[in-house]
Amino acid sequence: MVAHPPMGFHFKVEIKDFEGEAAFKSVSGLKVDIPNTVTVEEGGENTYTHQLPTRLKYGDLTLERGMLIGSALIGWFNDAIHNFEFDPKDVTVTLLTGEHTPLDQWVFRNAYPKGWAISNFDAQDSNKVATDTITLAYQYFYRVGMPARNQSLTPPDPI
């Protein structure tokens, strides 16, 4: 049996307390880095230094969709932007098969609004849909499906 990489166009996004409002056309930012920023020099050893990993660094989660008027999700953003009231929510991104069954899943813990952009309005490009681009910061994310050997499906404890 030959394994093929999954297609990246069939997915769903779920945001706690905003069921039915998360039909996004793109998701980006599923990224974590382990920076090597601590360098330790060993006494008497002049041929190398020890590079030690530091805390994980997570990127922002960016979601894009057609602009919706009267959206409760955008109300959540308005509360953060205009009132500086933040109510973190868990966000789940699920990669789906052609039959709409989950293939893999990522959970972003305690996400909150960090940025919001509306597409340009342009009379010369009259067939484009107006879009919202939503940027979320979060504590951490974990991958639910396809665990590595000797790894459980339970999420890590927050630090």
C-alpha positions in Angstrom: 0.0 0.0 0.0 1.4 3.4 -1.0 0.7 6.2 1.4 -0.1 9.6 -0.1 0.2 12.9 1.7 -3.3 14.4 2.6 -4.7 17.3 0.7 -4.6 20.5 2.6 -7.8 22.1 1.3 -10.4 20.1 3.2 -10.5 21.2 6.9 -12.7 22.7 9.5 -12.1 25.1 12.3 -14.1 25.1 15.6 -13.9 27.9 18.1 -15.4 27.2 21.5 -18.7 29.1 21.9 -18.9 30.1 18.2 -20.3 26.9 16.7 -21.4 27.4 13.1 -19.3 30.5 12.6 -16.0 29.1 11.7 -16.1 28.4 7.9 -12.7 29.7 7.0 -11.0 29.6 3.6 -7.5 29.4 5.0 -5.6 28.6 8.1 -1.9 29.4 8.7 0.5 29.5 11.5 0.6 25.8 12.7 4.2 26.2 13.7 6.4 25.7 16.8 10.1 26.4 17.0 12.7 25.2 19.6 15.2 28.0 19.5 18.9 27.3 20.5 19.7 30.6 22.1 21.7 29.5 25.1 25.3 28.9 24.4 27.5 27.3 27.1 31.3 27.3 26.8 33.0 24.4 28.5 36.3 25.2 30.3 39.3 23.9 28.5 37.3 22.9 25.3 38.0 25.4 22.5 36.6 23.4 19.5 32.9 23.8 20.2 30.2 25.2 22.4 27.1 23.6 23.7 23.9 24.8 22.1 21.0 24.3 24.5 17.3 24.6 23.6 15.1 27.2 25.4 11.4 27.6 25.7 9.2 26.7 22.8 8.2 29.6 20.5 4.7 29.5 18.9 3.7 31.6 16.0 0.3 33.3 15.5 -2.7 31.4 14.2 -4.2 33.3 11.2 -7.7 32.5 9.9 -9.3 34.0 6.8 -12.9 33.9 5.7 -15.5 35.9 3.9 -16.6 38.9 5.9 -19.9 38.3 7.9 -22.1 41.1 9.0 -23.4 40.7 12.6 -21.0 37.8 13.4 -20.7 36.9 17.1 -17.0 36.0 16.4 -16.3 39.5 15.3 -18.2 40.7 18.4 -15.5 38.8 20.4 -12.9 40.7 18.5 -14.6 44.0 19.1 -14.6 43.3 22.9 -10.8 42.8 22.7 -10.0 45.7 20.4 -12.4 48.3 21.7 -12.9 47.4 25.3 -9.6 45.6 26.0 -11.7 42.7 27.4 -10.1 39.3 26.5 -12.0 36.0 26.9 -9.6 33.2 25.7 -11.1 30.3 23.7 -9.8 26.9 22.6 -9.6 26.6 18.8 -9.5 23.2 17.0 -8.3 22.8 13.4 -9.2 19.4 11.9 -7.8 18.1 8.6 -10.5 16.0 6.9 -10.5 13.2 4.3 -12.6 13.4 1.1 -15.4 11.6 3.1 -15.4 14.4 5.7 -13.9 12.1 8.4 -11.1 13.5 10.7 -7.6 12.7 9.6 -5.6 14.8 12.0 -6.3 17.5 14.5 -4.6 20.4 16.3 -5.9 22.1 19.5 -4.8 25.7 20.3 -5.2 26.4 24.0 -6.5 29.8 25.3 -6.5 31.7 22.0 -7.3 35.4 22.0 -7.6 38.1 19.4 -4.3 39.7 18.4 -5.2 41.3 15.1 -7.9 41.8 12.6 -7.8 43.0 9.0 -10.4 43.5 6.4 -9.5 43.1 2.7 -9.2 46.1 0.5 -12.2 47.5 -1.3 -11.4 47.9 -5.0 -14.0 49.0 -7.6 -11.7 47.7 -10.4 -11.7 44.2 -8.9 -15.4 43.9 -8.5 -15.7 40.1 -8.3 -13.6 39.6 -5.1 -15.4 38.7 -1.8 -14.6 41.0 1.1 -12.7 39.0 3.7 -11.8 39.1 7.4 -8.3 38.0 8.4 -8.2 37.1 12.0 -4.9 36.7 14.0 -4.9 34.8 17.2 -2.2 34.4 19.9 -2.4 31.4 22.1 -0.6 29.6 25.0 0.4 26.4 23.1 -1.0 23.9 20.7 -0.9 20.1 20.5 -1.5 17.6 17.8 -4.3 15.1 18.6 -4.0 12.6 15.8 -1.2 10.4 14.5 0.9 10.2 17.7 4.6 9.3 17.5 5.7 6.0 18.9 5.4 5.9 22.7 3.4 9.1 22.8 -0.1 9.2 24.2 -3.1 11.1 22.8 -3.5 13.1 26.0 -2.6 16.8 25.8 0.4 18.1 27.6 -0.1 19.8 30.9 0.2 23.6 30.7 3.4 24.9 32.2 
